Amino acid sequence: MTIFQSLNTSSSALTAQRLRMDVVSSNMANVDTTRGKFVDGQWQPYRRKMVEMQPSEGNFSTFLNKAMNNGRNNVGSGVIVTKIVEDETPFKMVYNPAHPDANQEGYVQLPNVDPLQEMVDLISATRSYEANVTVLNATKGMLMKALEIGK
């Protein structure tokens, strides 16, 4: 483990959580967008997007086996965003015959974005971001104190 591994791990988490907050912001901005994508000659509503992350090296069982075998050098190396996926839950149907995108029965397909769920995701991402900033600052403080020892 290098002296900067903690900084690298925290910085990868900061980047991933910032992207997660950006995706939540995009979802909230498009909560009423009925024309998000043109598919097969028709407009489809905006579809909620989610961020998928994974450890940048190995998985849980890899780290568990390392910890059980030798107990050293079992430190993770951060997180990466693997992809941004669309939520496949069905669109909401709302009766509004005056809407320009209403079907023959007067129903409008609205995006599958739930503002409450988006706020929960945003709070979760914000808390994770804040925790990683705290770790980053603590690591920086320890490194600065280590440099002061040589004076």
C-alpha positions in Angstrom: 0.0 0.0 0.0 1.4 3.3 -1.0 1.2 6.5 1.0 -1.2 8.0 -1.5 -3.6 5.0 -1.8 -6.1 6.5 0.6 -6.1 9.7 -1.5 -6.7 7.8 -4.7 -9.5 5.7 -3.2 -11.3 8.8 -1.9 -10.9 10.7 -5.1 -12.4 7.8 -7.1 -15.4 7.8 -4.8 -15.7 11.6 -5.0 -15.8 11.3 -8.8 -18.4 8.5 -8.8 -20.7 10.3 -6.3 -20.5 13.5 -8.2 -21.6 11.7 -11.4 -24.4 10.1 -9.3 -25.6 13.6 -8.2 -25.5 14.8 -11.8 -27.7 11.9 -13.0 -30.2 12.6 -10.1 -30.2 16.2 -11.2 -30.9 15.2 -14.8 -33.8 12.9 -13.6 -35.3 15.7 -11.6 -35.0 18.2 -14.5 -36.9 15.8 -16.7 -39.6 14.7 -14.3 -42.3 16.1 -16.7 -40.7 15.5 -20.0 -43.1 13.6 -22.2 -40.9 13.7 -25.3 -37.6 12.3 -24.2 -36.7 9.9 -27.0 -38.0 9.4 -30.5 -38.5 5.6 -31.0 -40.2 3.9 -33.9 -41.8 7.1 -35.2 -43.2 8.0 -31.8 -42.1 10.1 -28.9 -41.4 8.2 -25.6 -41.3 9.9 -22.2 -37.9 10.5 -20.5 -36.8 7.3 -18.8 -35.1 7.5 -15.3 -31.4 6.8 -15.3 -29.3 5.1 -12.6 -25.6 4.8 -12.0 -24.0 1.4 -11.6 -20.7 1.2 -9.7 -18.2 -1.5 -8.8 -14.9 -1.8 -7.1 -12.1 -0.9 -9.5 -10.2 -4.1 -8.6 -11.8 -7.4 -7.5 -15.0 -7.9 -5.7 -16.1 -8.6 -2.1 -15.1 -12.2 -2.1 -11.6 -11.3 -3.4 -11.1 -8.9 -0.5 -12.6 -11.3 2.0 -10.3 -14.1 0.9 -7.3 -11.8 1.1 -8.2 -10.7 4.6 -8.7 -14.3 5.8 -5.5 -15.5 4.3 -2.8 -13.0 5.2 -4.6 -9.9 6.6 -2.2 -7.5 4.9 -2.5 -5.5 1.7 -6.3 -6.1 1.5 -7.0 -2.5 1.0 -9.4 -1.6 -1.8 -8.4 0.6 -4.6 -11.5 2.7 -5.1 -14.6 2.5 -7.2 -15.5 3.0 -10.8 -18.7 3.7 -12.6 -19.4 0.8 -14.9 -22.4 2.3 -16.7 -25.5 4.4 -16.6 -28.6 2.3 -17.1 -32.2 3.3 -17.8 -34.9 2.2 -15.3 -37.3 -0.2 -17.0 -40.3 0.4 -14.7 -43.4 1.3 -16.7 -44.3 4.9 -17.4 -47.1 6.6 -15.3 -50.4 7.1 -17.1 -52.3 10.2 -16.2 -55.7 11.3 -17.5 -55.3 14.7 -19.2 -57.2 14.9 -22.5 -56.1 18.5 -23.1 -52.4 17.6 -23.2 -50.8 17.6 -26.7 -49.3 14.1 -26.1 -52.6 12.5 -24.9 -53.6 9.2 -26.6 -57.1 8.4 -28.0 -58.5 7.7 -24.5 -57.0 11.0 -23.1 -54.2 9.4 -21.1 -50.6 10.8 -21.2 -47.5 8.8 -20.5 -45.3 10.5 -18.0 -41.7 9.6 -17.1 -41.0 6.9 -14.5 -39.2 9.4 -12.3 -40.3 9.6 -8.7 -39.2 12.9 -7.1 -39.2 11.3 -3.6 -36.9 8.5 -4.7 -34.6 11.0 -6.5 -34.3 13.0 -3.3 -33.4 9.9 -1.3 -30.7 9.1 -3.9 -29.5 12.7 -3.9 -29.2 12.7 -0.1 -27.4 9.3 -0.1 -24.9 10.5 -2.8 -24.3 13.8 -0.9 -23.6 12.0 2.4 -21.2 9.7 0.7 -19.5 12.6 -1.0 -19.2 14.4 2.4 -17.8 11.3 4.0 -15.2 11.0 1.4 -14.2 14.6 1.7 -13.8 14.0 5.4 -11.5 11.0 4.7 -9.6 13.0 2.2 -9.0 15.9 4.7 -8.0 13.5 7.5 -5.5 11.8 5.2 -4.1 15.1 4.1 -3.8 16.2 7.7 -1.9 13.0 8.6 0.4 13.4 5.7 1.1 17.0 6.7 1.9 15.9 10.3 4.2 13.2 9.0 6.1 15.9 7.0 6.4 18.0 10.1 8.2 15.2 12.0 11.2 15.7 9.8 11.7 19.3 10.9 
